[in-house]
Every structure is written in C-alpha cells, then in structure tokens.
Amino acid sequence: TLTITKDTTVGSRANYGHENLTEINLSEDTIAIYSESFYMCMGLRYIRIPSNVSYLSPSAFSECYRLFEVENDSALTIERGSGAGEFALAVYGVSNPDKPLKHKDEANGLTYLYADSQWYLINTEKTGDVSISQKIDGKKVIIPSLLFYITQIDNLTLGESIAHADDMAFALSQIANVKTNK
C-alpha cells in the first residue's frame, strides 16, 4: 500500500512499474493525477480518487491490468472500460454509491468480487499449493487476465467451480503446474 499524504499532484510516471503496489491512498489535498503516474503497477488492485481531484489523465493507470476496483469520490466521470476504469470490474463512489459485494475465502487466501452478475477471483494471497474449488453463492467463478502475475504459487488446481479463465489469466505467471478437475 502506498499512502501519499502531502502532495497535491501525482506527477507523470511518479510511481512507474511498482509491481508489488496493491493499493493507493491519496491525500484529500490531491487535485491532479498526471499521465502514467502509476504506469505498469501490475499488482495494483484498488484506488480511491479523492473528492478534490479535478484532473485525472486518461493514461494515469495505463497497463494496470489488475486494477479491478476504482472508488471515485471526485466529480470526474470514470467509466469501466476506459481511462482509470479500463480494467475495472467495479467503479463506484459519488455518482454510483453501490460498493460491489466481496467474498473472502480465508482458508485458501482468495478474494472474489461480484460484477455483471458474476463472481470474479481478484486476489490470491496464499503461496505454494492453491486450490480454487468453491462456488460463490452457487455461481461459478471467472478468472480475469493477468491475475496470477507476481504470485508465489507453485501448484494451482482449478476445480469445477471455474466458469471461465480469460485467455491471459496465466500470462507472465511463474506457476509450475496447473491442474484442472473438470
């Protein structure tokens, strides 16, 4: 987690390529986030845009493939599929106050987020051997692109609970073995 407490702007490429950065807490004093401020922060999963932000570059979060959740407290419009919301499964805040449902599987170190009437696996915290075999609320799970990038999983078992794994779900992963139980 990165906490920025005093700066009013986040400069271009200020946090370029911080792979292990998962969450950002910006100061309420932040008014601008410039181009590629968080470019290629591949582990970034969550950002809250403070209420005073009046400028957000469309490329501020370029290549942040795992930025699944954007909380927008500013007056700016952030939409899924473009700009800061390019890879987001959920964008919420002032204009859309409905926070997404989440499910945490403590035993297996897995976190799921509900969007588009589907459950998505959005985080894996466990290392070594991991098994994904649980349906959530009776629904199968989707594995999004690049989910397993920078994980420390040796062996991954995918059960019948998987509805779909995006084509790039395992891209750049270092998982030694993937087994399916379908």
Backbone as a printed PyTorch tensor [residue, N CA C, xyz], in Angstrom:
tensor([[[  0.8410,  -1.1840,   0.0000],
         [  0.0000,   0.0000,   0.0000],
         [  0.8810,   1.2390,   0.0000]],

        [[  0.5230,   2.1710,  -0.8660],
         [  1.2220,   3.4480,  -0.9430],
         [  0.2910,   4.5220,  -0.4160]],

        [[  0.7740,   5.3230,   0.5420],
         [ -0.0040,   6.4310,   1.0700],
         [  0.7140,   7.7280,   0.7280]],

        [[  0.0110,   8.6020,   0.0230],
         [  0.5610,   9.9090,  -0.3360],
         [ -0.2060,  10.9230,   0.5010]],

        [[  0.4940,  11.5880,   1.4190],
         [ -0.1920,  12.4260,   2.3980],
         [ -0.1130,  13.9230,   2.1650]],

        [[  0.9120,  14.4150,   1.4960],
         [  1.0830,  15.8640,   1.4050],
         [  1.0130,  16.4250,  -0.0080]],

        [[  1.3370,  15.6380,  -1.0030],
         [  1.3940,  16.1590,  -2.3700],
         [  0.0050,  16.4920,  -2.8990]],

        [[ -0.0780,  17.5680,  -3.6660],
         [ -1.3460,  17.9360,  -4.2930],
         [ -1.4430,  17.3800,  -5.7070]],

        [[ -0.3170,  16.9640,  -6.2670],
         [ -0.3280,  16.3460,  -7.5920],
         [  0.5240,  15.0780,  -7.5560]],

        [[  0.1800,  14.1690,  -8.4580],
         [  0.9990,  12.9750,  -8.6660],
         [  1.5470,  13.1200, -10.0750]],

        [[  2.8490,  13.2780, -10.1670],
         [  3.4960,  13.5810, -11.4390],
         [  3.5340,  12.4190, -12.4100]],

        [[  3.8290,  12.7460, -13.6650],
         [  3.9600,  11.7450, -14.7150],
         [  5.0120,  10.7110, -14.3460]],

        [[  4.6310,   9.4680, -14.4510],
         [  5.4910,   8.3120, -14.1600],
         [  6.1060,   8.3480, -12.7630]],

        [[  5.4600,   9.0120, -11.8400],
         [  5.9760,   9.1310, -10.4710],
         [  6.1090,   7.7750,  -9.7770]],

        [[  5.2800,   6.8440, -10.1360],
         [  5.2960,   5.5140,  -9.4950],
         [  5.3970,   4.4210, -10.5400]],

        [[  6.1610,   4.6790, -11.5740],
         [  6.3180,   3.7690, -12.7130],
         [  6.7710,   2.3720, -12.2780]],

        [[  6.0170,   1.3740, -12.6850],
         [  6.4410,  -0.0160, -12.5660],
         [  6.5650,  -0.5990, -11.1770]],

        [[  5.8880,  -0.0700, -10.1960],
         [  5.9250,  -0.6540,  -8.8400],
         [  5.0460,  -1.9040,  -8.8130]],

        [[  5.6120,  -3.0460,  -9.1380],
         [  4.8600,  -4.2920,  -9.2960],
         [  4.1550,  -4.7480,  -8.0310]],

        [[  4.7290,  -4.4960,  -6.8820],
         [  4.1470,  -5.0020,  -5.6320],
         [  3.1700,  -4.0380,  -4.9680]],

        [[  2.9200,  -2.9170,  -5.6030],
         [  1.9580,  -1.9520,  -5.0890],
         [  0.5530,  -2.4910,  -5.3420]],

        [[ -0.2450,  -2.6700,  -4.2840],
         [ -1.5770,  -3.2430,  -4.4340],
         [ -2.7030,  -2.2330,  -4.2120]],

        [[ -2.4250,  -1.1880,  -3.4480],
         [ -3.4590,  -0.2230,  -3.0940],
         [ -2.8190,   1.1460,  -2.9240]],

        [[ -3.5810,   2.1940,  -3.2760],
         [ -3.0690,   3.5560,  -3.1510],
         [ -4.0460,   4.3830,  -2.3310]],

        [[ -3.5130,   5.0900,  -1.3510],
         [ -4.3020,   6.0310,  -0.5550],
         [ -3.7600,   7.4270,  -0.8350]],

        [[ -4.5280,   8.2120,  -1.5680],
         [ -4.1160,   9.5720,  -1.9070],
         [ -4.6760,  10.5620,  -0.8970]],

        [[ -3.9450,  11.6060,  -0.6600],
         [ -4.3590,  12.6780,   0.2400],
         [ -5.6190,  13.3550,  -0.2860]],

        [[ -6.4580,  13.8210,   0.6080],
         [ -7.6270,  14.6090,   0.2160],
         [ -7.2010,  15.9000,  -0.4710]],

        [[ -5.9400,  16.3050,  -0.2880],
         [ -5.4100,  17.5170,  -0.9230],
         [ -5.0290,  17.3020,  -2.3900]],

        [[ -5.0410,  16.0600,  -2.8400],
         [ -4.6590,  15.7570,  -4.2200],
         [ -5.6700,  16.3780,  -5.1750]],

        [[ -5.1440,  17.1250,  -6.1650],
         [ -6.0300,  17.7670,  -7.1450],
         [ -5.7830,  17.2660,  -8.5710]],

        [[ -4.6190,  16.6440,  -8.8160],
         [ -4.3060,  16.1920, -10.1770],
         [ -3.4630,  14.9220, -10.1510]],

        [[ -3.7850,  14.0290, -11.0850],
         [ -3.0190,  12.7920, -11.2820],
         [ -2.6600,  12.7810, -12.7660]],

        [[ -1.3620,  12.9240, -13.0400],
         [ -0.9030,  13.1230, -14.4080],
         [ -0.6270,  11.8180, -15.1460]],

        [[ -0.2660,  11.9560, -16.4290],
         [ -0.1100,  10.8120, -17.3210],
         [  0.8640,   9.7750, -16.7710]],

        [[  0.4240,   8.5490, -16.8480],
         [  1.2200,   7.3800, -16.4720],
         [  1.7840,   7.4820, -15.0560]],

        [[  1.0830,   8.1720, -14.1640],
         [  1.5280,   8.3050, -12.7670],
         [  1.7690,   6.9480, -12.1220]],

        [[  0.9510,   5.9810, -12.4800],
         [  1.0660,   4.6370, -11.9060],
         [  1.2260,   3.6080, -13.0130]],

        [[  1.8930,   3.9980, -14.0870],
         [  2.1040,   3.1490, -15.2610],
         [  2.7480,   1.8220, -14.8650]],

        [[  2.1650,   0.7300, -15.3530],
         [  2.6810,  -0.6290, -15.1560],
         [  2.8080,  -1.0290, -13.6800]],

        [[  1.9400,  -0.5330, -12.8500],
         [  1.8690,  -1.0290, -11.4690],
         [  0.9870,  -2.2740, -11.5220]],

        [[  1.5900,  -3.3730, -11.9300],
         [  0.8650,  -4.5910, -12.2910],
         [  0.1430,  -5.2580, -11.1220]],

        [[  0.5260,  -4.9560,  -9.8960],
         [ -0.1450,  -5.5460,  -8.7470],
         [ -1.2660,  -4.6920,  -8.1990]],

        [[ -1.4350,  -3.4930,  -8.7400],
         [ -2.4290,  -2.5540,  -8.2200],
         [ -3.8360,  -3.0900,  -8.4230]],

        [[ -4.5940,  -3.1930,  -7.3160],
         [ -5.9530,  -3.7330,  -7.3620],
         [ -7.0250,  -2.7100,  -6.9920]],

        [[ -6.6480,  -1.6590,  -6.2630],
         [ -7.6370,  -0.7120,  -5.7560],
         [ -7.0500,   0.6990,  -5.7010]],

        [[ -7.8800,   1.6760,  -6.0910],
         [ -7.5260,   3.0830,  -5.9450],
         [ -8.7850,   3.8390,  -5.5430]],

        [[ -8.6160,   4.7980,  -4.6640],
         [ -9.6890,   5.7300,  -4.3110],
         [ -9.2740,   7.1060,  -4.8140]],

        [[-10.0880,   7.6860,  -5.6900],
         [ -9.8330,   9.0170,  -6.2140],
         [-10.4850,  10.0130,  -5.2470]],

        [[ -9.6850,  10.8510,  -4.5710],
         [-10.2410,  11.7910,  -3.5840],
         [-11.1670,  12.8380,  -4.2030]],

        [[-11.9830,  13.4380,  -3.3640],
         [-13.0070,  14.3830,  -3.8200],
         [-12.4440,  15.6360,  -4.4750]],

        [[-11.2450,  16.0530,  -4.1340],
         [-10.6760,  17.2930,  -4.6880],
         [ -9.9800,  17.1190,  -6.0370]],

        [[ -9.8690,  15.9000,  -6.5250],
         [ -9.1980,  15.6740,  -7.8150],
         [-10.0570,  16.2720,  -8.9290]],

        [[ -9.4620,  17.2160,  -9.6650],
         [-10.1740,  17.8590, -10.7780],
         [ -9.5500,  17.4900, -12.1280]],

        [[ -8.3680,  16.8340, -12.0930],
         [ -7.7450,  16.3700, -13.3220],
         [ -7.2000,  14.9670, -13.1120]],

        [[ -7.6230,  14.0680, -13.9920],
         [ -7.1400,  12.6890, -13.9820],
         [ -6.8120,  12.3250, -15.4180]],

        [[ -5.5360,  12.1740, -15.6990],
         [ -5.1190,  11.8170, -17.0570],
         [ -5.7170,  10.4660, -17.4460]],

        [[ -6.1850,  10.3440, -18.6830],
         [ -6.7140,   9.0500, -19.1360],
         [ -5.6730,   7.9340, -19.0710]],

        [[ -4.3880,   8.3100, -19.0650],
         [ -3.3300,   7.2930, -19.0340],
         [ -2.6830,   7.1460, -17.6510]],

        [[ -3.2810,   7.7210, -16.6280],
         [ -2.6820,   7.6760, -15.2920],
         [ -2.4470,   6.2550, -14.7990]],

        [[ -3.3200,   5.3360, -15.1870],
         [ -3.2160,   3.9460, -14.7200],
         [ -3.0050,   2.9800, -15.8830]],

        [[ -2.3150,   3.4270, -16.9300],
         [ -2.0370,   2.5690, -18.0920],
         [ -1.2860,   1.3170, -17.6680]],

        [[ -1.6790,   0.2130, -18.2590],
         [ -1.0410,  -1.0940, -18.0360],
         [ -1.2140,  -1.6020, -16.6010]],

        [[ -2.1850,  -1.0980, -15.8820],
         [ -2.5120,  -1.6090, -14.5320],
         [ -3.6010,  -2.6570, -14.7010]],

        [[ -3.2260,  -3.8060, -15.2300],
         [ -4.1620,  -4.8440, -15.6450],
         [ -4.9910,  -5.4270, -14.5030]],

        [[ -4.5330,  -5.2720, -13.2820],
         [ -5.2430,  -5.8490, -12.1410],
         [ -5.9610,  -4.7860, -11.3040]],

        [[ -6.1270,  -3.5900, -11.8510],
         [ -6.8550,  -2.5390, -11.1460],
         [ -8.3500,  -2.8170, -11.3250]],

        [[ -8.8610,  -3.7140, -10.4920],
         [-10.2290,  -4.2040, -10.6190],
         [-11.2590,  -3.3170,  -9.9270]],

        [[-10.8090,  -2.4420,  -9.0200],
         [-11.7460,  -1.6790,  -8.2110],
         [-11.3140,  -0.2140,  -8.1110]],

        [[-12.1950,   0.6890,  -8.5660],
         [-11.9270,   2.1260,  -8.5280],
         [-13.0450,   2.7990,  -7.7420]],

        [[-12.6800,   3.4370,  -6.6410],
         [-13.6330,   4.2090,  -5.8510],
         [-13.4170,   5.6770,  -6.1970]],

        [[-14.4390,   6.3010,  -6.7430],
         [-14.3120,   7.6670,  -7.2390],
         [-15.1400,   8.6320,  -6.3960]],

        [[-14.4700,   9.3840,  -5.5220],
         [-15.1520,  10.3830,  -4.7070],
         [-15.1020,  11.7680,  -5.3430]],

        [[-14.4940,  11.8730,  -6.5220],
         [-14.3940,  13.1670,  -7.2100],
         [-15.6330,  13.3950,  -8.0670]],

        [[-15.7090,  14.6010,  -8.6590],
         [-16.8070,  14.9270,  -9.5800],
         [-16.5020,  14.4510, -11.0000]],

        [[-15.3130,  13.8790, -11.2130],
         [-14.9330,  13.3920, -12.5340],
         [-15.7240,  12.1310, -12.8810]],

        [[-15.9230,  11.9300, -14.1670],
         [-16.5950,  10.7190, -14.6290],
         [-15.5420,   9.6610, -14.9340]],

        [[-15.6610,   8.5380, -14.2750],
         [-14.7780,   7.3950, -14.5410],
         [-15.6840,   6.2300, -14.9010]],

        [[-15.4480,   5.6550, -16.0570],
         [-16.2830,   4.5560, -16.5270],
         [-15.4640,   3.2950, -16.6980]],

        [[-16.1190,   2.1790, -16.5150],
         [-15.4660,   0.9060, -16.7790],
         [-15.0980,   0.8250, -18.2540]],

        [[-13.9290,   0.2700, -18.5160],
         [-13.5150,   0.0500, -19.8890],
         [-12.6830,   1.1570, -20.5120]],

        [[-12.4850,   2.2680, -19.7890],
         [-11.6480,   3.3340, -20.3510],
         [-10.9770,   4.1170, -19.2340]],

        [[ -9.8460,   4.7520, -19.5700],
         [ -9.1190,   5.5630, -18.5930],
         [ -8.7960,   4.7880, -17.3330]],

        [[ -9.0250,   5.4090, -16.1800],
         [ -8.7210,   4.7670, -14.8920],
         [ -9.5360,   3.4940, -14.6850]],

        [[-10.6700,   3.3960, -15.3570],
         [-11.5260,   2.2170, -15.2250],
         [-11.3350,   1.1850, -16.3180]],

        [[-10.2220,   1.2720, -17.0460],
         [-10.0080,   0.3920, -18.1950],
         [-10.1430,  -1.0900, -17.8640]],

        [[ -9.5890,  -1.5240, -16.7360],
         [ -9.6360,  -2.9400, -16.3750],
         [-10.5490,  -3.1960, -15.1760]],

        [[-11.2350,  -2.1510, -14.7340],
         [-12.0520,  -2.2530, -13.5180],
         [-13.2680,  -3.1530, -13.7130]],

        [[-13.5330,  -3.9370, -12.7030],
         [-14.7690,  -4.7000, -12.6390],
         [-15.8300,  -3.8870, -11.9110]],

        [[-15.3800,  -2.9450, -11.0790],
         [-16.3010,  -2.1040, -10.3180],
         [-15.7530,  -0.6850, -10.2220]],

        [[-16.6050,   0.2830, -10.5800],
         [-16.3190,   1.7010, -10.3830],
         [-17.4940,   2.2480,  -9.5970]],

        [[-17.1990,   2.8050,  -8.4510],
         [-18.2680,   3.3030,  -7.5830],
         [-17.7900,   4.5370,  -6.8420]],

        [[-18.7070,   5.2310,  -6.1950],
         [-18.3600,   6.4430,  -5.4610],
         [-19.5360,   7.3870,  -5.4300]],

        [[-19.2670,   8.6810,  -5.6180],
         [-20.2920,   9.7160,  -5.5120],
         [-21.4480,   9.4650,  -6.4800]],

        [[-21.1550,   9.2560,  -7.7570],
         [-22.2200,   9.0910,  -8.7570],
         [-22.8380,   7.6970,  -8.7430]],

        [[-22.1350,   6.7250,  -8.2160],
         [-22.6400,   5.3570,  -8.1190],
         [-22.2000,   4.8010,  -6.7630]],

        [[-22.9980,   4.9910,  -5.7240],
         [-22.5590,   4.6330,  -4.3670],
         [-22.5830,   3.1480,  -4.0340]],

        [[-23.0350,   2.3190,  -4.9550],
         [-23.1480,   0.8850,  -4.6720],
         [-21.7910,   0.1960,  -4.7200]],

        [[-21.2310,  -0.0730,  -3.5480],
         [-19.9820,  -0.8250,  -3.4850],
         [-20.2520,  -2.2610,  -3.9110]],

        [[-19.2940,  -2.8710,  -4.5850],
         [-19.5120,  -4.2500,  -5.0180],
         [-19.4430,  -5.2170,  -3.8380]],

        [[-20.1390,  -6.3240,  -3.9820],
         [-20.0370,  -7.3840,  -2.9910],
         [-18.6730,  -8.0370,  -3.1230]],

        [[-18.1300,  -8.4420,  -1.9860],
         [-16.8690,  -9.1790,  -1.9840],
         [-17.0430, -10.4220,  -1.1270]],

        [[-16.2590, -11.4190,  -1.4570],
         [-16.2490, -12.6500,  -0.6720],
         [-14.7930, -13.0120,  -0.4110]],

        [[-14.4740, -13.2770,   0.8270],
         [-13.0990, -13.6460,   1.2010],
         [-13.1010, -15.0930,   1.6600]],

        [[-12.3180, -15.9190,   0.9970],
         [-12.1140, -17.3080,   1.3800],
         [-10.8130, -17.3400,   2.1790]],

        [[-10.9390, -17.1800,   3.5020],
         [ -9.7720, -17.0900,   4.3870],
         [ -8.8960, -18.3310,   4.3230]],

        [[ -9.5230, -19.4890,   4.2680],
         [ -8.7680, -20.7500,   4.2980],
         [ -7.8220, -20.8790,   3.1020]],

        [[ -8.2470, -20.3750,   1.9580],
         [ -7.4340, -20.5030,   0.7500],
         [ -6.7900, -19.1960,   0.3060]],

        [[ -6.9980, -18.1040,   1.0630],
         [ -6.3890, -16.8220,   0.7320],
         [ -6.8700, -16.2330,  -0.5790]],

        [[ -8.1620, -16.4150,  -0.8790],
         [ -8.7230, -15.9420,  -2.1390],
         [ -9.7560, -14.8530,  -1.8820]],

        [[ -9.7890, -13.8480,  -2.7550],
         [-10.7790, -12.7810,  -2.6600],
         [-11.5360, -12.6990,  -3.9790]],

        [[-12.8500, -12.5900,  -3.8630],
         [-13.7300, -12.5340,  -5.0250],
         [-14.5200, -11.2240,  -5.0130]],

        [[-14.8790, -10.7330,  -6.2080],
         [-15.6810,  -9.5220,  -6.3460],
         [-16.8370,  -9.8320,  -7.2910]],

        [[-18.0210,  -9.3280,  -6.9560],
         [-19.2240,  -9.5780,  -7.7500],
         [-19.4770,  -8.4160,  -8.6970]],

        [[-19.5170,  -8.6910, -10.0010],
         [-19.7880,  -7.6780, -11.0230],
         [-20.4420,  -8.3570, -12.2150]],

        [[-21.3410,  -7.6630, -12.8650],
         [-22.0100,  -8.1970, -14.0640],
         [-22.6860,  -9.5410, -13.7930]],

        [[-23.2410,  -9.6870, -12.6130],
         [-23.9340, -10.9200, -12.2040],
         [-23.0150, -12.1310, -12.1760]],

        [[-21.7200, -11.8890, -11.9880],
         [-20.7180, -12.9600, -11.9320],
         [-19.7750, -12.7150, -10.7660]],

        [[-19.1800, -13.7720, -10.2540],
         [-18.1160, -13.6620,  -9.2700],
         [-16.7830, -13.7690, -10.0030]],

        [[-15.8710, -12.8570,  -9.6930],
         [-14.5260, -12.8370, -10.2690],
         [-13.5120, -13.0570,  -9.1580]],

        [[-12.5440, -13.8950,  -9.4030],
         [-11.4270, -14.0410,  -8.4810],
         [-10.5140, -12.8440,  -8.7150]],

        [[-10.2700, -12.0340,  -7.6680],
         [ -9.4690, -10.8280,  -7.8720],
         [ -8.1560, -10.8300,  -7.0970]],

        [[ -7.9640, -11.7970,  -6.2130],
         [ -6.7060, -11.8110,  -5.4670],
         [ -6.4150, -13.1970,  -4.9100]],

        [[ -5.1410, -13.5400,  -4.9200],
         [ -4.6600, -14.7590,  -4.2830],
         [ -3.5390, -14.3660,  -3.3390]],

        [[ -3.6860, -14.6970,  -2.0740],
         [ -2.6670, -14.3430,  -1.0760],
         [ -1.8250, -15.5430,  -0.6540]],

        [[ -2.3380, -16.7220,  -0.8750],
         [ -1.6490, -17.9270,  -0.4530],
         [ -0.4860, -18.2310,  -1.4000]],

        [[  0.5440, -18.8250,  -0.8610],
         [  1.6780, -19.2520,  -1.6770],
         [  1.7440, -20.7760,  -1.6640]],

        [[  2.5920, -21.3200,  -2.5140],
         [  2.7440, -22.7770,  -2.5580],
         [  1.6560, -23.4250,  -3.3840]],

        [[  0.8710, -24.3040,  -2.7500],
         [ -0.2010, -25.0190,  -3.4340],
         [ -1.5300, -24.3220,  -3.1810]],

        [[ -2.2460, -24.0100,  -4.2610],
         [ -3.5250, -23.3110,  -4.1690],
         [ -4.5720, -24.0890,  -4.9480]],

        [[ -5.7530, -24.2020,  -4.3520],
         [ -6.8720, -24.8710,  -4.9990],
         [ -8.0500, -23.9100,  -5.0630]],

        [[ -8.6080, -23.7720,  -6.2480],
         [ -9.7920, -22.9360,  -6.4390],
         [-10.9290, -23.8820,  -6.7840]],

        [[-11.7480, -24.1700,  -5.7890],
         [-12.7770, -25.1820,  -5.9970],
         [-14.1460, -24.7820,  -5.4660]],

        [[-14.2710, -23.5840,  -4.9270],
         [-15.5000, -23.1630,  -4.2770],
         [-16.3500, -22.2950,  -5.1960]],

        [[-17.6310, -22.6510,  -5.3320],
         [-18.5810, -21.7610,  -5.9830],
         [-18.9820, -20.7230,  -4.9470]],

        [[-19.3100, -19.5220,  -5.4060],
         [-19.7460, -18.4530,  -4.5120],
         [-21.2390, -18.2320,  -4.7600]],

        [[-22.0280, -18.3570,  -3.7180],
         [-23.4940, -18.2200,  -3.8340],
         [-24.0430, -19.1050,  -4.9520]],

        [[-23.4510, -20.2850,  -5.1070],
         [-23.9070, -21.2330,  -6.1200],
         [-23.4620, -20.9090,  -7.5320]],

        [[-22.6540, -19.8640,  -7.6900],
         [-22.2090, -19.4510,  -9.0220],
         [-20.7510, -19.8120,  -9.2500]],

        [[-20.4650, -20.1780, -10.4910],
         [-19.0850, -20.4340, -10.8700],
         [-18.3140, -19.1200, -10.9500]],

        [[-16.9980, -19.2250, -10.9670],
         [-16.0940, -18.0740, -10.8600],
         [-15.3630, -17.8320, -12.1770]],

        [[-15.1120, -16.5620, -12.4640],
         [-14.3300, -16.1720, -13.6360],
         [-12.9440, -15.7280, -13.1640]],

        [[-11.9240, -16.1450, -13.8950],
         [-10.5550, -15.7290, -13.6020],
         [-10.1450, -14.7080, -14.6620]],

        [[ -9.9250, -13.4330, -14.2600],
         [ -9.5820, -12.3830, -15.2350],
         [ -8.1230, -12.4440, -15.6950]],

        [[ -7.8160, -11.6540, -16.7020],
         [ -6.4660, -11.5900, -17.2740],
         [ -5.4220, -11.2020, -16.2380]],

        [[ -4.2420, -11.7920, -16.3830],
         [ -3.0490, -11.4750, -15.5920],
         [ -3.2570, -11.5860, -14.0860]],

        [[ -4.2300, -12.3680, -13.6490],
         [ -4.4810, -12.4850, -12.2190],
         [ -3.2850, -13.0780, -11.4840]],

        [[ -2.6070, -14.0080, -12.0950],
         [ -1.5450, -14.7230, -11.3930],
         [ -0.1590, -14.1300, -11.5960]],

        [[ -0.0900, -12.9480, -12.1920],
         [  1.1850, -12.2640, -12.3460],
         [  1.7100, -11.8960, -10.9580]],

        [[  2.9720, -12.0670, -10.7320],
         [  3.6840, -11.8120,  -9.4720],
         [  3.0940, -12.5590,  -8.2740]],

        [[  2.5950, -13.7490,  -8.4920],
         [  2.1680, -14.5810,  -7.3640],
         [  3.2560, -15.5990,  -7.0660]],

        [[  3.1980, -16.1510,  -5.8840],
         [  4.1760, -17.1480,  -5.4600],
         [  3.5070, -18.5150,  -5.3440]],

        [[  2.7720, -18.8890,  -6.3700],
         [  2.0620, -20.1680,  -6.3870],
         [  2.9030, -21.1830,  -7.1490]],

        [[  3.0790, -22.3510,  -6.5470],
         [  3.8110, -23.4210,  -7.2180],
         [  2.8670, -24.3120,  -8.0170]],

        [[  1.8080, -24.7650,  -7.3470],
         [  0.8530, -25.6820,  -7.9600],
         [ -0.5550, -25.1280,  -7.7940]],

        [[ -1.2750, -25.0390,  -8.8920],
         [ -2.6250, -24.4970,  -8.8810],
         [ -3.5900, -25.5490,  -9.3850]],

        [[ -4.6360, -25.8040,  -8.5990],
         [ -5.6790, -26.7400,  -9.0030],
         [ -6.9630, -25.9660,  -9.2170]],

        [[ -7.5330, -26.1040, -10.4170],
         [ -8.7840, -25.4440, -10.7560],
         [ -9.8960, -26.4780, -10.7490]],

        [[-10.8800, -26.2800,  -9.8850],
         [-11.9880, -27.2170,  -9.7730],
         [-13.1180, -26.8860, -10.7270]],

        [[-14.2220, -27.5870, -10.5440],
         [-15.4000, -27.3870, -11.3840],
         [-16.0790, -26.0480, -11.1250]],

        [[-15.5890, -25.3090, -10.1640],
         [-16.1740, -24.0070,  -9.8240],
         [-15.7740, -22.9050, -10.8010]],

        [[-14.8780, -23.1890, -11.7310],
         [-14.4040, -22.1750, -12.6740],
         [-15.3130, -22.1540, -13.9010]],

        [[-15.9430, -20.9930, -14.1260],
         [-16.7920, -20.8270, -15.3040],
         [-15.9450, -20.5260, -16.5310]],

        [[-14.9040, -19.7270, -16.3090],
         [-14.0990, -19.2620, -17.4390],
         [-12.7970, -18.6670, -16.9090]],

        [[-11.7230, -18.8920, -17.6080],
         [-10.4510, -18.2220, -17.3290],
         [-10.0960, -17.4370, -18.5850]],

        [[ -9.9170, -16.1130, -18.4400],
         [ -9.5590, -15.2870, -19.5960],
         [ -8.3010, -15.8330, -20.2600]],

        [[ -8.1770, -15.5650, -21.5550],
         [ -7.0450, -16.0670, -22.3310],
         [ -5.7030, -15.7300, -21.7010]],

        [[ -5.6240, -14.5720, -21.0720],
         [ -4.3580, -14.1150, -20.4980],
         [ -4.2980, -14.2830, -18.9730]],

        [[ -5.1550, -15.1050, -18.4010],
         [ -5.2120, -15.2640, -16.9420],
         [ -3.8730, -15.7160, -16.3540]],

        [[ -3.1440, -16.5280, -17.0920],
         [ -1.8880, -17.0720, -16.5710],
         [ -0.6610, -16.4240, -17.2080]],

        [[ -0.8750, -15.3890, -18.0080],
         [  0.2390, -14.7090, -18.6730],
         [  1.2040, -14.1460, -17.6390]],

        [[  2.4760, -14.3110, -17.9010],
         [  3.5620, -13.8060, -17.0620],
         [  3.6000, -14.4270, -15.6700]],

        [[  2.8470, -15.4940, -15.4620],
         [  2.8940, -16.1510, -14.1490],
         [  4.0860, -17.0980, -14.1150]],

        [[  4.4610, -17.4740, -12.9190],
         [  5.5470, -18.4310, -12.7560],
         [  5.0410, -19.6970, -12.0660]],

        [[  3.7730, -20.0030, -12.2810],
         [  3.1730, -21.1930, -11.6930],
         [  3.7600, -22.4070, -12.3920]],

        [[  4.2820, -23.3370, -11.6080],
         [  4.9390, -24.5200, -12.1670],
         [  3.9420, -25.5030, -12.7720]],

        [[  2.8130, -25.7240, -12.0940],
         [  1.8380, -26.7180, -12.5440],
         [  0.4140, -26.1920, -12.3770]],

        [[ -0.3880, -26.3620, -13.4170],
         [ -1.8140, -26.0360, -13.3460],
         [ -2.5660, -27.3110, -13.6950]],

        [[ -3.4690, -27.6900, -12.7910],
         [ -4.2410, -28.9180, -12.9550],
         [ -5.7240, -28.5610, -12.9180]],

        [[ -6.5080, -29.1920, -13.7800],
         [ -7.9500, -28.9770, -13.7540],
         [ -8.6490, -30.2530, -13.2920]],

        [[ -9.7180, -30.0670, -12.5550],
         [-10.5350, -31.1840, -12.0890],
         [-11.8990, -31.1250, -12.7410]],

        [[-11.9250, -30.9690, -14.0420],
         [-13.2040, -30.8900, -14.7690],
         [-13.4980, -32.1740, -15.4340]]])
